Amino acid sequence: MVLACSTPTTVVPDATVARRAHLSAGTVRNYLAIAVQKLGVDNRAEAVRLAREHGWL
């Protein structure tokens, strides 16, 4: 859900993602950091791109 609120071409602020997902900004930061780490990529944009390529979003 948190990755789905992000876009690969522009950095969406954590506060904006948090509002869309009805979560706190801190939770969004934690979720995104975990997703980036588990996917083995370097940043949020790469995580979104990879998730889209695999049909997860």
NUBADREN-426358 format. One record per residue (C-alpha): residue number from 1; residue in three letters; x, z negated, y negated. Coordinates in Angstrom, 1 decimal, always signed. Example, Ala and Ser with C-alpha at 12.3 -4.5 7.8 and 13.67 -1.06 7.14 Angstrom:
<rs>
k | r | east | up | north
1 | ALA | +12.3 | -7.8 | +4.5
2 | SER | +13.7 | -7.1 | +1.1
</rs>
This chain:
<rs>
k | r | east | up | north
1 | MET | +0.0 | +0.0 | +0.0
2 | VAL | +2.7 | -0.9 | -2.5
3 | LEU | +4.7 | +2.3 | -1.8
4 | ALA | +1.4 | +4.3 | -2.2
5 | CYS | +1.1 | +3.0 | -5.7
6 | SER | +4.6 | +4.3 | -6.6
7 | THR | +5.6 | +7.9 | -7.3
8 | PRO | +8.9 | +9.5 | -6.2
9 | THR | +9.5 | +11.3 | -9.5
10 | THR | +8.9 | +8.5 | -12.0
11 | VAL | +9.6 | +4.8 | -11.9
12 | VAL | +6.3 | +2.9 | -12.0
13 | PRO | +6.8 | -0.6 | -13.4
14 | ASP | +6.3 | -3.4 | -10.9
15 | ALA | +3.6 | -4.8 | -13.2
16 | THR | +1.6 | -1.6 | -13.0
17 | VAL | +1.9 | -1.4 | -9.2
18 | ALA | +0.9 | -5.1 | -9.0
19 | ARG | -2.2 | -4.5 | -11.1
20 | ARG | -3.2 | -1.5 | -8.9
21 | ALA | -2.6 | -3.4 | -5.7
22 | HIS | -4.1 | -6.7 | -7.0
23 | LEU | -0.8 | -8.5 | -6.3
24 | SER | +1.7 | -10.4 | -8.5
25 | ALA | +4.7 | -8.5 | -9.8
26 | GLY | +7.0 | -10.8 | -7.8
27 | THR | +5.2 | -9.9 | -4.6
28 | VAL | +5.5 | -6.2 | -5.4
29 | ARG | +9.3 | -6.6 | -6.0
30 | ASN | +9.7 | -8.4 | -2.7
31 | TYR | +7.6 | -5.9 | -0.8
32 | LEU | +9.4 | -2.9 | -2.3
33 | ALA | +12.8 | -4.5 | -1.6
34 | ILE | +11.9 | -5.1 | +2.0
35 | ALA | +10.5 | -1.6 | +2.4
36 | VAL | +13.6 | +0.0 | +0.9
37 | GLN | +15.8 | -2.1 | +3.2
38 | LYS | +13.8 | -1.4 | +6.4
39 | LEU | +13.7 | +2.3 | +5.7
40 | GLY | +17.4 | +2.4 | +5.2
41 | VAL | +17.3 | +4.1 | +1.8
42 | ASP | +18.9 | +3.3 | -1.5
43 | ASN | +15.9 | +3.0 | -3.8
44 | ARG | +12.2 | +3.1 | -4.3
45 | ALA | +12.0 | +6.9 | -4.9
46 | GLU | +13.8 | +7.6 | -1.6
47 | ALA | +11.4 | +5.2 | +0.2
48 | VAL | +8.4 | +7.0 | -1.2
49 | ARG | +9.8 | +10.4 | -0.4
50 | LEU | +10.6 | +9.4 | +3.2
51 | ALA | +7.2 | +7.8 | +3.7
52 | ARG | +5.5 | +11.0 | +2.5
53 | GLU | +7.7 | +13.2 | +4.7
54 | HIS | +6.6 | +11.2 | +7.7
55 | GLY | +3.0 | +11.2 | +6.8
56 | TRP | +2.8 | +7.4 | +6.2
57 | LEU | +1.3 | +7.9 | +2.7
</rs>
